[in-house]
């Protein structure tokens, strides 16, 4: 799993939510992609988690090097972004 945690200026949060809802779904066609969830925090600041699931690290790395990844992030104005990968150890 890959997790990005970020915030945006308050006035941009509604537009970001709409952008995710209307996303181009480029990532969906990449080999090894299993799914994506976007979570919006319920605290006082507009904070988001973007979680993608992959069959393996190689598939994620291939996507991170792709033109589709670059295009998906070209419009982003995320503040204080943090990115981490995780391995599922139990379900």
MDAnalysis code that builds the backbone (N, CA, C; Angstrom):
import MDAnalysis as mda
import numpy as np

u = mda.Universe.empty(273, n_residues=91, atom_resindex=np.repeat(np.arange(91), 3), trajectory=True)
u.add_TopologyAttr("name", ["N", "CA", "C"] * 91)
u.add_TopologyAttr("resid", np.arange(1, 92))
u.add_TopologyAttr("resname", ["UNK", "UNK", "UNK", "UNK", "UNK", "UNK", "UNK", "UNK", "UNK", "UNK", "UNK", "UNK", "UNK", "UNK", "UNK", "UNK", "UNK", "UNK", "UNK", "UNK", "UNK", "UNK", "UNK", "UNK", "UNK", "UNK", "UNK", "UNK", "UNK", "UNK", "UNK", "UNK", "UNK", "UNK", "UNK", "UNK", "UNK", "UNK", "UNK", "UNK", "UNK", "UNK", "UNK", "UNK", "UNK", "UNK", "UNK", "UNK", "UNK", "UNK", "UNK", "UNK", "UNK", "UNK", "UNK", "UNK", "UNK", "UNK", "UNK", "UNK", "UNK", "UNK", "UNK", "UNK", "UNK", "UNK", "UNK", "UNK", "UNK", "UNK", "UNK", "UNK", "UNK", "UNK", "UNK", "UNK", "UNK", "UNK", "UNK", "UNK", "UNK", "UNK", "UNK", "UNK", "UNK", "UNK", "UNK", "UNK", "UNK", "UNK", "UNK"])
u.atoms.positions = np.array([
    [0.843, -1.169, 0.000],
    [0.000, 0.000, 0.000],
    [0.883, 1.224, 0.000],
    [0.407, 2.242, -0.688],
    [1.085, 3.534, -0.672],
    [0.116, 4.536, -0.076],
    [0.604, 5.353, 0.856],
    [-0.245, 6.316, 1.540],
    [0.386, 7.698, 1.427],
    [-0.396, 8.643, 0.933],
    [0.009, 10.047, 0.921],
    [-0.906, 10.788, 1.877],
    [-0.313, 11.563, 2.753],
    [-1.073, 12.376, 3.710],
    [-0.718, 13.825, 3.433],
    [-1.736, 14.652, 3.205],
    [-1.461, 16.043, 2.857],
    [-2.633, 16.933, 3.229],
    [-2.355, 18.215, 3.249],
    [-3.403, 19.205, 3.482],
    [-3.359, 20.195, 2.329],
    [-4.424, 20.949, 2.198],
    [-4.522, 22.001, 1.189],
    [-5.094, 23.227, 1.862],
    [-4.925, 24.406, 1.270],
    [-5.589, 25.578, 1.831],
    [-7.103, 25.337, 1.903],
    [-7.729, 25.808, 2.961],
    [-9.151, 25.551, 3.215],
    [-10.020, 25.847, 1.998],
    [-9.758, 26.937, 1.315],
    [-10.589, 27.320, 0.173],
    [-10.443, 26.372, -1.015],
    [-9.392, 25.557, -1.032],
    [-9.174, 24.620, -2.138],
    [-9.718, 23.220, -1.859],
    [-10.108, 22.940, -0.630],
    [-10.559, 21.595, -0.268],
    [-11.769, 21.127, -1.084],
    [-12.818, 21.932, -1.258],
    [-13.955, 21.448, -2.052],
    [-13.570, 21.118, -3.496],
    [-12.725, 21.928, -4.096],
    [-12.271, 21.656, -5.463],
    [-11.444, 20.388, -5.544],
    [-10.627, 20.133, -4.531],
    [-9.822, 18.914, -4.507],
    [-10.712, 17.684, -4.411],
    [-11.718, 17.749, -3.547],
    [-12.655, 16.623, -3.417],
    [-13.316, 16.353, -4.765],
    [-13.760, 17.391, -5.430],
    [-14.410, 17.212, -6.739],
    [-13.436, 16.642, -7.762],
    [-12.184, 17.089, -7.717],
    [-11.172, 16.566, -8.648],
    [-10.968, 15.067, -8.445],
    [-10.931, 14.634, -7.190],
    [-10.782, 13.200, -6.927],
    [-12.005, 12.423, -7.400],
    [-13.185, 12.980, -7.179],
    [-14.410, 12.287, -7.616],
    [-14.483, 12.159, -9.129],
    [-13.948, 13.128, -9.839],
    [-14.000, 13.129, -11.304],
    [-12.659, 12.722, -11.920],
    [-11.826, 12.071, -11.152],
    [-10.465, 11.750, -11.607],
    [-10.476, 10.959, -12.910],
    [-9.406, 11.109, -13.680],
    [-9.300, 10.468, -14.979],
    [-9.104, 8.961, -14.943],
    [-8.812, 8.417, -13.792],
    [-8.633, 6.972, -13.610],
    [-7.478, 6.387, -14.423],
    [-6.452, 7.197, -14.659],
    [-5.271, 6.697, -15.376],
    [-4.586, 5.563, -14.610],
    [-4.516, 5.716, -13.286],
    [-3.829, 4.720, -12.472],
    [-4.516, 3.356, -12.574],
    [-5.828, 3.360, -12.786],
    [-6.597, 2.115, -12.792],
    [-6.111, 1.107, -13.830],
    [-5.521, 1.590, -14.905],
    [-5.108, 0.689, -15.987],
    [-3.673, 0.165, -15.830],
    [-3.005, 0.591, -14.775],
    [-1.615, 0.154, -14.598],
    [-1.562, -1.262, -14.030],
    [-0.667, -2.084, -14.589],
    [-0.517, -3.457, -14.082],
    [-0.213, -3.452, -12.587],
    [-0.924, -4.276, -11.847],
    [-0.691, -4.401, -10.417],
    [-1.528, -3.485, -9.554],
    [-2.256, -2.545, -10.146],
    [-3.105, -1.645, -9.366],
    [-4.331, -2.395, -8.871],
    [-4.616, -2.279, -7.569],
    [-5.748, -2.985, -6.970],
    [-6.872, -2.059, -6.515],
    [-6.577, -0.807, -6.237],
    [-7.633, 0.084, -5.793],
    [-7.101, 1.354, -5.170],
    [-8.003, 2.307, -4.978],
    [-7.652, 3.616, -4.442],
    [-8.783, 4.098, -3.547],
    [-8.424, 4.704, -2.434],
    [-9.372, 5.363, -1.559],
    [-8.816, 6.738, -1.221],
    [-9.709, 7.710, -1.126],
    [-9.342, 9.051, -0.693],
    [-10.174, 9.348, 0.555],
    [-9.498, 9.674, 1.633],
    [-10.170, 9.955, 2.899],
    [-9.978, 11.426, 3.253],
    [-11.052, 12.077, 3.678],
    [-10.977, 13.465, 4.115],
    [-11.101, 13.503, 5.629],
    [-10.149, 14.140, 6.291],
    [-10.178, 14.251, 7.743],
    [-11.350, 15.090, 8.211],
    [-11.782, 14.830, 9.405],
    [-12.927, 15.539, 9.977],
    [-12.496, 16.545, 11.037],
    [-11.205, 16.855, 11.058],
    [-10.699, 17.832, 12.018],
    [-10.889, 19.255, 11.527],
    [-10.257, 20.183, 12.191],
    [-10.424, 21.598, 11.861],
    [-9.666, 22.006, 10.599],
    [-8.659, 21.228, 10.190],
    [-7.892, 21.533, 8.984],
    [-8.272, 20.575, 7.864],
    [-8.262, 21.041, 6.605],
    [-8.564, 20.148, 5.487],
    [-7.373, 19.216, 5.202],
    [-7.445, 18.011, 5.731],
    [-6.377, 17.027, 5.580],
    [-6.932, 15.804, 4.858],
    [-6.102, 15.207, 4.014],
    [-6.521, 14.078, 3.200],
    [-5.517, 12.941, 3.289],
    [-6.022, 11.713, 3.130],
    [-5.198, 10.526, 2.945],
    [-5.567, 9.949, 1.589],
    [-4.572, 9.671, 0.787],
    [-4.753, 9.001, -0.493],
    [-4.074, 7.642, -0.359],
    [-4.860, 6.582, -0.449],
    [-4.348, 5.231, -0.245],
    [-4.510, 4.453, -1.538],
    [-3.402, 3.918, -2.048],
    [-3.476, 3.041, -3.217],
    [-2.960, 1.671, -2.825],
    [-3.582, 0.657, -3.397],
    [-3.192, -0.730, -3.129],
    [-2.628, -1.338, -4.403],
    [-1.554, -2.105, -4.259],
    [-0.816, -2.682, -5.385],
    [-0.511, -4.149, -5.108],
    [-0.303, -4.904, -6.164],
    [0.054, -6.309, -5.994],
    [1.437, -6.453, -5.381],
    [2.339, -5.528, -5.723],
    [3.706, -5.587, -5.198],
    [4.403, -4.244, -5.385],
    [5.561, -4.112, -4.772],
    [6.327, -2.861, -4.848],
    [6.773, -2.540, -6.264],
    [7.074, -3.550, -7.049],
    [7.522, -3.314, -8.425],
    [6.432, -2.620, -9.238],
    [5.184, -3.024, -9.047],
    [4.077, -2.386, -9.768],
    [3.933, -0.928, -9.337],
    [4.032, -0.667, -8.038],
    [3.960, 0.707, -7.550],
    [5.102, 1.535, -8.120],
    [6.311, 1.006, -8.078],
    [7.472, 1.750, -8.587],
    [7.321, 2.065, -10.071],
    [6.802, 1.127, -10.841],
    [6.585, 1.371, -12.272],
    [5.595, 2.519, -12.469],
    [4.533, 2.543, -11.682],
    [3.567, 3.629, -11.794],
    [4.204, 4.962, -11.401],
    [4.983, 4.980, -10.329],
    [5.609, 6.226, -9.879],
    [6.555, 6.808, -10.919],
    [7.058, 5.987, -11.823],
    [7.946, 6.453, -12.892],
    [7.179, 6.790, -14.174],
    [5.877, 6.611, -14.173],
    [5.099, 6.751, -15.408],
    [4.675, 8.195, -15.698],
    [4.366, 8.429, -16.952],
    [3.808, 9.707, -17.375],
    [2.441, 9.928, -16.728],
    [1.676, 8.875, -16.549],
    [0.371, 9.003, -15.896],
    [0.514, 9.563, -14.483],
    [1.514, 9.122, -13.749],
    [1.746, 9.650, -12.404],
    [2.079, 11.135, -12.476],
    [2.957, 11.505, -13.383],
    [3.335, 12.912, -13.526],
    [2.112, 13.768, -13.849],
    [1.281, 13.312, -14.755],
    [0.082, 14.065, -15.131],
    [-0.906, 14.166, -13.967],
    [-1.058, 13.105, -13.217],
    [-1.999, 13.106, -12.089],
    [-1.590, 14.095, -11.013],
    [-0.307, 14.374, -10.902],
    [0.174, 15.260, -9.849],
    [0.540, 16.649, -10.348],
    [0.360, 16.909, -11.620],
    [0.725, 18.204, -12.191],
    [-0.135, 19.336, -11.640],
    [-1.388, 19.062, -11.304],
    [-2.299, 20.094, -10.823],
    [-2.254, 20.267, -9.311],
    [-1.570, 19.393, -8.615],
    [-1.627, 19.381, -7.160],
    [-0.999, 20.590, -6.512],
    [-1.645, 21.070, -5.465],
    [-1.104, 22.147, -4.645],
    [-1.101, 21.704, -3.191],
    [-0.693, 20.462, -2.970],
    [-0.706, 19.902, -1.622],
    [0.340, 20.585, -0.749],
    [-0.006, 20.770, 0.500],
    [0.916, 21.332, 1.484],
    [1.307, 20.237, 2.463],
    [2.537, 20.274, 2.918],
    [3.002, 19.335, 3.939],
    [2.691, 17.882, 3.555],
    [2.998, 17.501, 2.334],
    [2.708, 16.141, 1.880],
    [3.715, 15.168, 2.474],
    [3.204, 14.015, 2.887],
    [4.037, 12.920, 3.384],
    [3.641, 11.672, 2.603],
    [4.624, 10.878, 2.218],
    [4.381, 9.668, 1.438],
    [5.088, 8.510, 2.109],
    [4.402, 7.369, 2.205],
    [5.004, 6.177, 2.799],
    [4.399, 4.946, 2.142],
    [5.145, 3.867, 2.156],
    [4.623, 2.599, 1.669],
    [4.528, 1.639, 2.844],
    [3.573, 0.729, 2.740],
    [3.311, -0.241, 3.799],
    [3.079, -1.595, 3.180],
    [3.397, -2.633, 3.911],
    [3.096, -3.993, 3.503],
    [1.994, -4.528, 4.421],
    [0.976, -5.106, 3.831],
    [-0.103, -5.697, 4.612],
    [0.444, -6.959, 5.291],
    [0.323, -7.019, 6.597],
    [0.830, -8.175, 7.338],
    [-0.295, -9.011, 7.963],
    [-1.508, -8.455, 7.984],
    [-2.659, -9.190, 8.505],
    [-3.927, -8.522, 7.997],
    [-4.966, -9.328, 7.817],
    [-6.281, -8.792, 7.438],
    [-7.350, -9.399, 8.317],
])
